Amino acid sequence: MPPRSPVRPPRQRHSAVKSAKTARAPRQRLSNEERERQIVDGAIRFFSEHGLTGQTRELAARINVTHPLLYHYFPNKEALIKRVYKEVFLGRWKSDWETWIEDRSVPLQERLNRFYIDYSKAILTKEWVRILIFSAFAGGYISDNYLKLLSERLLPRIVRETRAELGLPTEKPPTEAELELIWGMHGGIFYIGVRRWIYGLKFPKDLNRVLTDRVRSYMLAAPEIFTREAAPH
């Protein structure tokens, strides 16, 4: 019979397994900036998958940091959520979009096409769509602030430029009907992301054509509604 392999005592076997695990997953030494980046990127992925009610203790385990270390960089969960908003939403907002919309040397339909094609690249992503939706069910910090951003920096511009395109006075505040028409266009584009990242459906094969069709539908309806709203009541 062939000689048997020597059998290690239980303590030696345990030590060997532990050493192998340690060798496979060494702890990284990161700078403060790199560690903070690791936490923020991990939080974006975690919240997009589990929602903003997900526990920071689980987040810390997912990204292989201790819970106290996470709180060293972000004193509470609210601070981390605010940083996620800054990264995913404010960080993707381009001031160029506002300039494009206001460039009256170009027909409005072309301006809106250019804007929404570029805007869709920023928003029709898993983290953007899912975090925005989850936020509405978890205190609303991100969703409330983003809707405020749209209401201050996008919607009034589209109202004003649509009126100018139609030769109507531009100085009055937007009316409810005007805003609802814009929300119909804007929300329809956002819903493409909802279909993909909430319901699991595929993106349209020709996304740009769908976007420009949404803009064209808005431009066809705008003369009737904006002219009606500009008339004396």
C-alpha positions as CSV (number, residue, x, y, z in Angstrom):
1,M,0.0,0.0,0.0
2,P,1.2,3.6,-0.8
3,P,2.2,5.6,2.3
4,R,-0.5,7.8,3.7
5,S,-0.1,11.6,3.6
6,P,0.7,13.0,7.0
7,V,-2.4,14.4,8.7
8,R,-2.1,17.9,10.2
9,P,-3.4,18.5,13.7
10,P,-6.7,20.4,13.7
11,R,-5.1,23.6,14.9
12,Q,-2.6,23.5,12.1
13,R,-5.3,22.9,9.5
14,H,-7.3,25.9,10.9
15,S,-4.2,28.1,10.7
16,A,-3.5,27.0,7.2
17,V,-7.0,27.8,6.0
18,K,-6.9,31.2,7.7
19,S,-3.6,32.0,6.1
20,A,-4.9,31.1,2.7
21,K,-7.9,33.3,3.1
22,T,-5.7,36.2,4.2
23,A,-3.5,35.7,1.2
24,R,-6.5,35.7,-1.2
25,A,-8.0,39.0,0.2
26,P,-5.2,41.3,1.4
27,R,-6.4,44.6,2.9
28,Q,-5.7,47.5,0.7
29,R,-3.9,50.6,1.9
30,L,-5.5,53.6,0.3
31,S,-5.0,57.3,0.6
32,N,-7.8,59.3,2.3
33,E,-9.0,60.5,-1.1
34,E,-9.0,56.9,-2.5
35,R,-10.8,55.5,0.5
36,E,-13.5,58.2,0.3
37,R,-13.9,57.5,-3.4
38,Q,-14.3,53.8,-2.7
39,I,-17.0,54.6,-0.2
40,V,-18.9,57.0,-2.5
41,D,-18.8,54.6,-5.5
42,G,-19.9,51.8,-3.3
43,A,-22.7,53.8,-1.9
44,I,-24.0,54.7,-5.4
45,R,-24.0,51.0,-6.4
46,F,-25.5,49.9,-3.1
47,F,-28.3,52.5,-3.0
48,S,-29.2,51.8,-6.7
49,E,-29.6,48.1,-5.9
50,H,-31.2,48.2,-2.4
51,G,-32.7,51.6,-2.0
52,L,-31.9,54.5,0.3
53,T,-33.3,52.6,3.3
54,G,-30.4,50.1,3.0
55,Q,-28.3,49.9,6.1
56,T,-24.9,51.5,6.2
57,R,-23.5,48.5,8.2
58,E,-24.4,46.3,5.2
59,L,-22.9,48.9,2.8
60,A,-19.6,48.9,4.8
61,A,-19.5,45.1,4.6
62,R,-20.1,45.2,0.8
63,I,-17.2,47.5,0.2
64,N,-14.9,45.8,2.7
65,V,-14.5,48.7,5.2
66,T,-15.4,48.8,8.8
67,H,-18.6,50.5,9.9
68,P,-16.6,53.0,12.1
69,L,-14.3,53.8,9.2
70,L,-17.3,54.6,7.0
71,Y,-18.6,57.1,9.6
72,H,-15.1,58.6,9.9
73,Y,-15.6,59.9,6.3
74,F,-19.4,60.5,6.5
75,P,-20.7,61.4,10.0
76,N,-24.2,60.0,9.3
77,K,-26.2,58.4,6.6
78,E,-27.8,61.7,5.5
79,A,-24.3,63.1,4.7
80,L,-23.6,60.1,2.5
81,I,-26.9,60.5,0.7
82,K,-26.2,64.2,0.1
83,R,-22.8,63.2,-1.4
84,V,-24.5,60.7,-3.6
85,Y,-26.9,63.4,-4.9
86,K,-23.9,65.7,-5.6
87,E,-22.1,63.0,-7.5
88,V,-24.9,61.4,-9.5
89,F,-27.2,64.3,-10.1
90,L,-25.5,67.7,-9.7
91,G,-22.3,66.2,-11.0
92,R,-23.9,65.3,-14.3
93,W,-25.7,68.5,-14.8
94,K,-24.1,70.6,-17.6
95,S,-24.4,74.3,-17.7
96,D,-24.0,74.0,-21.5
97,W,-27.5,72.5,-21.6
98,E,-28.9,75.8,-20.5
99,T,-26.8,77.7,-23.1
100,W,-28.0,75.3,-25.9
101,I,-31.6,75.8,-25.0
102,E,-31.3,79.6,-25.1
103,D,-29.4,79.8,-28.4
104,R,-32.0,81.5,-30.6
105,S,-29.7,81.3,-33.7
106,V,-30.9,77.7,-33.9
107,P,-34.6,76.6,-34.3
108,L,-36.0,75.5,-31.0
109,Q,-36.8,72.0,-32.1
110,E,-33.1,71.4,-33.0
111,R,-32.1,72.9,-29.6
112,L,-34.3,70.6,-27.7
113,N,-33.2,67.6,-29.8
114,R,-29.6,68.4,-29.0
115,F,-30.3,68.8,-25.3
116,Y,-32.4,65.7,-24.8
117,I,-30.0,63.4,-26.7
118,D,-27.2,64.6,-24.5
119,Y,-29.3,64.7,-21.3
120,S,-30.5,61.1,-21.9
121,K,-26.8,59.9,-21.8
122,A,-26.6,61.3,-18.2
123,I,-29.9,60.2,-16.8
124,L,-30.9,56.9,-18.5
125,T,-28.5,54.9,-16.3
126,K,-29.2,52.3,-13.6
127,E,-27.9,54.4,-10.7
128,W,-29.6,57.6,-11.8
129,V,-33.1,56.2,-12.4
130,R,-33.2,53.8,-9.5
131,I,-31.8,56.2,-6.9
132,L,-34.2,58.9,-7.9
133,I,-37.2,56.4,-7.7
134,F,-36.0,55.0,-4.4
135,S,-35.5,58.5,-2.9
136,A,-39.2,59.3,-3.4
137,F,-40.0,56.5,-1.0
138,A,-37.3,57.3,1.5
139,G,-37.6,60.9,2.7
140,G,-37.3,62.5,-0.8
141,Y,-34.1,64.4,-0.3
142,I,-32.7,63.5,-3.7
143,S,-35.9,63.5,-5.7
144,D,-37.1,66.7,-4.1
145,N,-33.9,68.6,-4.8
146,Y,-33.6,67.3,-8.3
147,L,-37.2,68.3,-9.2
148,K,-36.4,71.7,-7.7
149,L,-33.4,71.9,-10.0
150,L,-35.5,71.2,-13.0
151,S,-38.1,73.7,-11.9
152,E,-35.5,76.4,-11.6
153,R,-33.0,75.8,-14.3
154,L,-34.8,73.8,-17.1
155,L,-38.6,74.2,-17.3
156,P,-38.7,78.1,-17.2
157,R,-36.1,78.2,-20.0
158,I,-38.1,75.9,-22.2
159,V,-41.3,77.9,-21.5
160,R,-39.6,81.1,-22.4
161,E,-37.9,79.8,-25.5
162,T,-41.1,78.2,-26.7
163,R,-43.0,81.5,-26.3
164,A,-40.2,83.3,-28.2
165,E,-40.3,80.7,-31.0
166,L,-44.0,81.3,-31.3
167,G,-43.7,85.1,-31.2
168,L,-45.5,85.3,-27.8
169,P,-44.7,87.5,-24.8
170,T,-42.0,85.9,-22.7
171,E,-42.1,87.8,-19.4
172,K,-45.0,86.2,-17.5
173,P,-44.4,83.2,-15.2
174,P,-45.1,79.7,-16.7
175,T,-48.7,78.6,-16.6
176,E,-49.8,75.2,-15.3
177,A,-50.8,74.1,-18.8
178,E,-47.4,75.1,-20.3
179,L,-45.6,73.3,-17.6
180,E,-47.7,70.2,-18.0
181,L,-47.0,70.0,-21.7
182,I,-43.2,70.2,-21.0
183,W,-43.5,67.6,-18.2
184,G,-45.3,65.3,-20.7
185,M,-42.2,65.5,-23.0
186,H,-39.6,65.4,-20.2
187,G,-41.4,62.7,-18.2
188,G,-41.8,60.5,-21.3
189,I,-38.1,60.6,-21.9
190,F,-37.4,59.7,-18.2
191,Y,-39.9,56.8,-18.4
192,I,-37.6,55.2,-21.0
193,G,-35.2,54.7,-18.1
194,V,-37.9,53.5,-15.8
195,R,-38.9,50.8,-18.3
196,R,-35.3,49.7,-18.6
197,W,-34.1,49.8,-15.0
198,I,-37.3,49.2,-13.0
199,Y,-39.3,46.9,-15.3
200,G,-36.3,45.2,-17.0
201,L,-37.4,46.0,-20.6
202,K,-34.9,46.8,-23.3
203,F,-34.1,50.3,-24.5
204,P,-35.5,51.3,-27.9
205,K,-33.3,50.1,-30.8
206,D,-33.1,53.7,-32.1
207,L,-33.2,55.8,-28.9
208,N,-32.3,59.1,-30.6
209,R,-35.2,58.7,-33.0
210,V,-37.6,58.1,-30.0
211,L,-36.2,61.2,-28.3
212,T,-36.6,63.4,-31.3
213,D,-40.1,62.1,-31.8
214,R,-41.0,63.2,-28.3
215,V,-39.6,66.6,-29.0
216,R,-41.5,66.8,-32.3
217,S,-44.8,65.9,-30.5
218,Y,-44.2,68.7,-28.0
219,M,-43.5,71.2,-30.8
220,L,-46.7,70.2,-32.6
221,A,-48.8,70.7,-29.5
222,A,-47.1,73.8,-28.3
223,P,-48.7,76.4,-30.6
224,E,-52.2,75.6,-29.6
225,I,-51.6,75.5,-25.8
226,F,-49.1,78.4,-25.6
227,T,-51.3,80.6,-27.8
228,R,-54.3,79.8,-25.7
229,E,-52.4,80.5,-22.4
230,A,-51.2,83.9,-23.8
231,A,-54.7,85.1,-24.6
232,P,-56.5,87.4,-22.2
233,H,-58.6,85.4,-19.7
